[in-house]
């Protein structure tokens, strides 16, 4: 209780001592992010149902479209961060993002309000429904694209923009102040995610799409309004350049100087170093990149004050080492992609719709809300691991966090294999029950099969994600300097984008190959005639191959798993 009051007093004092920024800006920023999360994550669970029902898409096509939408949203996060850091600034980036999301959700809501914006409903005895026109599809894609742009600008910049409001190096308790902000920020995000997959999905199921999509639109309107109202109070930091620009500069400079023989021994004075940096020379691995920081002609490449004349022709040692850190991370980072592909599949909602989802015959769980199981499993496992298992495991492993980051990543892949195998077994049982009950041609029939069959696989996915996310971010963080710690979360977001692209390609190929020759696709909209279980077995096989790949990567890169490089350790000391 005393600590809480102390933190509140700390926040209040900081706010009073600043003309702009401080505690008074926090409600505007946190409400903005919470409403954005509620709107975007509330639209995602049932989107495949909306596309197959109102746009008459096949299940595979709808899944591919959602995967591409997710990939674009996550991929644009890196682009949004780059524009924010280099040109726009975080305030403009967040403002553009929330306004873009508002326009996108408004257009999507209009597709429910105006029948002209979507295909005509299927007739009662109509076997072939009217297809989507080019104009209707363009409007749908426009709404999804605008929401992706909004996500790409808002999510990577919102949390950093909030930290800008509290940054005060003269305050000795500044670090505690920002830690308190992060705790409240992530708590609000967690609450928003829970409400999104429960309340918003429930509204869509019980009150229809007009209200179900209207609520997210209203939330985005609140988000934009609240954020802009707080504009006069914000600290709007100037742009300082982007990390990604520096990485590109290293690649370009090394290519321009490809004629330099890196096998020769160069003394430390031959390398360009920032005045404040303690990194005197680059490391020996990825030696070809060392060309980027070798000074060939000081008169041409350096200004009289010692600054670089052209950063695309000469880079500092620290930039080169950051590029090497990025390359060291890539192999181990890539091992998590197949797990993210499996976790991100949207076909399970069709399974849920055919199961008995009642609790004590009083309440029926919306099919789109089953993601809450993974979220609960994630939360409970993180709490259990942190409070109970870390002290126990650290006695045996000698590692302060119980298990090393790489060990946790490996465990996540094993759990992922188990979850996909369990998913395949459950679908085999469900499909056989449907066929034996005479529902082969009725994919909407509800079986005498409880929703509890799906709990173990969702719980396993939740624990696997918890191991994977924390382990991966800690692993990346351990290889980069502390000043670049935000790069770890950016890499995870980029992984989500790549996994979504892989998922869209995999679903397209499986649908195309298995439907050739007039056969029924494994991923048919009628899952009782399709073979979703075969698709899950394919994912299990890919997950197992990926586990072997992880073991090989660990074997050949083991010397990089001992934490932050000694070069950076010395520099930070």
N, C-alpha and C positions, 0 to 999 in steps of 0.2 A: 504493500500500500504506500509506504514511504517512498519507494523507488518511483512509483507511478506519479505521485505528486511532484517529486523532484524533476522528472522528465517534463511534466506539464509546465512547471515554473521555468524550466530551461527554454522550452519552446516559446513561452510568452515573453520572456526577457529578450530573446533573440528578435522576436517580432517587433518589440518596442524600440529596439536599438537600430532598426533599419527603416529607411524611408520607403523602400520598396522590398518586396519579397517577404519572407518570414512566414509565420504560422497563418496569417490571415489569407494567404494564397492557397493553402493546402486543400480546403473544401472544394474550391473551383477545379483544381487539378485532379483530385481523387474522384470527385463526382463525374467529371468528364471521362476518365478512364473506365470507371465502373459502368456507366451507361453504355459506353462503346462495347465493352466486353459482354454485357447483358444482351445487347442487340445482335452482335455478330455471332456469338456462340449460341444464342437462342434460335437463330435461323438455320444453323448447320444440321442439327440432328434429323429434322423432318424434311430437309430439302430434297432428298431423293424421292420421298413420297410425293411431294408437290410436283416434281418434274415428271415422274411416271404417270401420275394421275391427271394433271392438268395440261401437260405438254406432250402426253402420249409417248414419252421416250421409253425405250427398252431399259431394263435395269442396268445392263452393262454400259450403255451410252450415258445414262444419268450418272453412274458411278465415275466414269471417265471425266465427265464435265465437272463434277464436284472435286475430283482429285486435281484437275488443272486449275480450278478456282483456288483451292487451298495452296497449291504450289505457287501460284501468282501472288497470293496474299503474303506468304512467308518469304518468297524471293524478293519481293519489292521492299521488304524490311531493310535489306542491305542497301538498296538504292535510295530509300528514304533517309537512312542514316547518313549516307554519303552526301546527299544534297543538303541535309540539315547542317552537317558539320562544315561543309565547304562553301555553301552559297546562301541558303535561306535563313539559317538560324532555327533554333528549336521552337520558338513561339510560332513562327510562320508555318513550319512543318506540321505542328499539331493542329493549327487552325485549318490549314488546307486539308489535312487528313480527316478531321471531323466533318467538315463541310462536304467533302467528297463522299464520305460514308452516308451522310444524311441524304444527299441526292440519290445515291445508289439504292438505299432502302426505300426511299419514296417511290422510285420507279418500280421496284419490285412489288411494293404495296399496290401501286396502280394496276399491275397485271391481275390482281385479284378483284379490283373494283370495276375494271372496264373489260367486258368480254371480248372486245375487238383486239385486245393485246395478247390473246392466247387462243389456241385452237378451239373449235366448237366441241362441246361434250360428246362423248360416244353415245349412240343410240342404244336402246335396250337390247336389240337383236343385231347390232352392228358388229361384225367380226373385225373389220378393218376401220380404224378411226381416222379422222382427218388429220393430216400431218401439219406440222408447224410451218408457217410461211417464213420466208427469208426476213421479212420485216419484224415479225413476232420474235423470231430467234435473235435478231439484232438487238431488239429492245431488252430481252432477257440478258444477253451477254453484256450489254452496256451497263445494266444495273449491277451485275456481278463484278464487272471490271472496275466500276467506280468504287464499289465497296473494297475491292482489293487494293486500289490506290490509297484509299483512306486508311486501311489497316497498315499498309507499308509505310506511311508517313507517321501515323499516330503511335503505334506500339513501341518502336525503338526509341522514340523521342520523348514520350510522355514522362516516363520515370526519371530520365535525365533532366528534363525541364523542371520537374519538381525539386530535384536535388540542387539545381541552380539557385532556386529561391532561398535555400538554407545555407548556401556556401558562404562561410565567413571565417577565413583563416585566422583572424585576430581573436576569435572565440576559442579558448582552450578546450571547451566541451563540444566543439563543432562535430567531431566524429560521432559522438553519442547522439547528437541531434539528428544527424543524417540517418544513423542506424534506426532511430525511433521512427523516422519517416518511412524507411523501407519496410519496417514491420507493419505499419498501418497500411501502406500501399498494397503489399502482398496479401494482407488480410482482406482488404476490400476486393481484390481481384478474386480470391478464393470464394468469398461470399457470392460474387457476381456469377462465377462459373456454376455454382450450385443452383442458384436461382434460374440461370439460363436453361439448364437441362431438366429442370423440374417445373417451375412456374410458367415460363414462356412456352415450353413444349405442351404443358397441360392446357394452356389457353388455346393453342393451335388445334389440339385434338378435340376439345369440347366446345369451343366457340367459333370454329371455322377459320379459314385462311384470312379473311378480311380483317378480323380483329387480331388474329394471330400474327399477321405481318404488320398490322397497324400499330401494335404496341412497340415493337422494335423501332419503327419510324418515329413514334413519339419520344422514345428514349433518346434517339439520336438528336432530335430537335432540342430536348433538354440539355444534352451534352454540349451542343454547339452554343446554345444561349448562355449556359453557366460559364463556359470557358471564356467566351468573348466579354461577358460582363466583368470578369476579373482582369481584363487586359490592362487597365491603368495601374494595377497593383504589382504587375509582374516585373521581375528583373529579366531583361532580354539580352542575354550574353551575346557577344560578337562571335562570328564564325572563326574557327582556328585551324581549319584544314582537316582532312580525313585520313585515317589510317590506311584505307584502301588505296588512296592516291599514292601514298608512300610505297605500297607494295608494287603497284604498277610501275612506278618510277624505277624501282630496283630492276624489274624485269627488262624494261626498255634500255636502261643504262648498261646492263650486263650484255644485252644483245648488241648494242652499238660498239661496245669494246670487246667483242668476241675475238679480235685479233690478238689480244694480250695473252701471253703464256702464263697461266696461273700456276704452273709447276715451279716457276722460279721463286726463290725466296725473297720476299719483300720485307724491309724493315718497317717498324710501326709508323714512321714518319711518312711513308708512302701512301698511307690510308687517310681518308678524310674523316675527321672526328668532330662532333659537336663540342664546343668549348666546355660545357658542363658535364659531358659524358666521361665516365671512367672506362668505357670500352675502347681499348687502344688498337685492337686489330681483330679481324673476323676469325671465326672458328674454321677448322679444317674441312668439315663436311660440307657438301654442296659447294665445292670450291669454285665452280664456274660462276657463281653469283658474286664472288669476291671482286670480280672485275669492276662491278658497279661502284665500289668505293676507292679504287686505285686512282691516284692523282697522276695523270700523264703530263699535263702542261699547266703548272700553277698559274701562269700569266693569263691563260685563256679560260681556265675552269674556275678560278677564284677571283673574287672582287678584292679591291685594296683592303677592305676591312676583314677579309678572311671568309666571307660568306660565299656560298656557291653561286656561280653565275647562272647555270642552267641545271635545275634539279632533275631534269630528265636525262642529263648526261653524266652527272656525278652525284652519288648519294653518300650519306654518312654510314659509318660502321653499324650504328644501332639499327638503321633501316634494313641493312642487309641481314642482320641477325634476326630481326622480326620476320623477314621473309623466310628465313630458314626455319624458324619456329613454326610458321604456318605450314611449311612442307613436311616437317616432322609430325605434325598433328594429323595430317590428312589420312594416312593409312589406317590408324586406329579409329579415327572419326568415321571412316567409311564403313567400319564393321557394324555400326548401329543402324544403317539405313534399312536393312531388311526387316528388323524389328519394328521400325516405324511404319514400314509398308503394311505389315500384318496388323498393327494396332489401328491404323487408319482406315481399314476396310469398312465400307458402309452397308454391305449386304446383310449383316446380322439383324438389321431392323426388319427385314422381310421374315426372318425366322421368328422374331419376337411377336410379329403380328399374327402368327398362326398358333401361338401358345396361349395357355390360360394364364393371364397376367393379374388375376385377382388376388387380393390380400384379405383373407377371412371373409370372402364374398361381399365385402363392403366397398372396396376401392380397387379400381383397375389401374395399374401402372401404365402410363403412356409408353408406347414402344420406343419413342425417341429419348426416354429418360433413363434408359438402362446404363448409359455412360456414367451415371452417378455411382454405380458399383465400383468402377475402376478408380474414380476420384476418391471415394471413401477408403478403398484399399490402399491407395497411394498415401493418403494423409495418415491413416492409422499406422502403416508400416514405417513411414519416416519418423513418426513420434516414438514408436516402439524401438526402432533401431537406435535413435539418438539417445534415448533415456535408459534403455535396458541392455541392449546388445553391445553398444560401443564400449562401456566399461569392462564387460566380460571378454569380448574379443580382443581388446587391446592388450590384455594380460598375456594372451597366447601369441598374438601376431607382432606385438611391439609397435604397432602402427597407432598413432593418436586417434584416428577415426575408425578404429576397429579393423576394417578391410581397406586395402589400397584402392584408389580409383579404378585401376585396371581390373582388379579382382571383382569389383562391383559390376563393371561393364560385362565381364564374362558371365557372372551369375545372371544378369539380365537376359543375356542371349539364351542361356539354358532354360530359364523360365519362359521365354518367348517360344522356344521349341515345344515345351510342354503345353502351353496355352493353345497354339495352333493345332497340335495333335488332338487335344481335348475338344476343340471346336469342330474338327472333322468327325470325331466319334459322335458327338452330340447331334450333328446334322445328319449323319447316317441313321441314327435312331429316329430322329424327327421325320425324315423322309419316308422311312419304312412304315412308320405309324400312319402317315398321311395316305400312302398307297393302300395299305391294308384296310383303312377306313373308307376307301372309295373316293378319296379327295384328290386323285391325280390331276383332274382337270379343274379343280377349284382351289386356287392358291390362297384364297381369302378365308377358307374354312378354318375354324378354331379347333385344335386337337385337344384331346384329353391328355395334355402334357404340360406340366407346371413350368413356369418361368424360372424356377429354382435350378433347372438344368443348366441355365446359362451363367449362373452366379460364379461357379469356380473359374471358368475361363476369363470372365471379366475381372475377377479378383486377381488372377495370375497376371493378366496384362497390366493391371494397376501397379502391382508390386514390381513387375519387370521394368515398367517405365520409371518408377521411383529409383530403382537401382541404376538404371541407364542414365537418366537426366543428371542426377547428382554426381555419379561417377564420371560421366563424360565432361561435365563442366569443370569439376575439380581437376581432371587430367589435363585439360587444355589450359586451365589457370596455372597449373604447376609448371608448364613449359614457357609461359609468357611472363614478361615482367609485370609487377603489380600494377603499374600504370596502365596496362592494356587488359586488365581483368574483364572488362565488358565485352571483349572480343569472344570470350568463351560462350556467353549466351547468344551472341550473334552467329557463331558457328552452329549452335544447336538449332536455331531458327532456320539457318540455311539448310541444315540436314532435313528438316521437315519439308522444305520446298523440294529438295532433290528426291526424297522418299515419295512425295506425292506424284512427281513426274514418273518415277519408276512404276508406281502403282497404276497410273493411267496407261502406261505402255503395256504392263503385264495384263491388265484386264482386257485391253483392246486385242492383244495377241491371243489370249485364251479364248475370247469370244469368237474371234475370226477363225481360228484353227478348229475349234470344236464344233462350230456350226457349218463347216464346209461340207459339201456333198448332201445338203438337205437335212443334216442331223440336227438334233436339238442341242443348243448351246449349253455348256455347263452353267452358264450365268444367265439363263433364260429368266424372263420376268416371272414366269410360272416356276417357282423354285421346286415344286413337287415333280415337275417333268425334267427340270435341269439337274445338274449334279454339282451343287455348291460344295458337297462333301469332297469331291475330287479336287476342287479348287483349293480347299483348305489343306488337303494332303499335299498338294503342290507347294503351298506356302510352308508347310512343315518341312518338306524336303529342302527347299531353299534356305530355310532357317538353320537346318542342320549343316548344310554346305557352308553357310555363313559363319557358323560356330567354328568349323574347321579352319576357315579363312582367318578368323580372329586368333586362333591358336598359332597359326603360322606367322601372322603379323607380330604377335607378342614375342614369339621365339626369335625373330630376326631384328626386332627393334627394342629388345629388352634393356639395352644400355641407356635408352632415353626415358625410362620410366622411374628414374630416381629423383624426380622433382625438378624445380627450376634450375636452369643451367648455371654453372659456377660463374660464368661471365656476368649474368644478370644479378646473381647473388652478391658479387663483389660490387657491382655498380650501385645496387640499392643500399648497400651498407655505407 
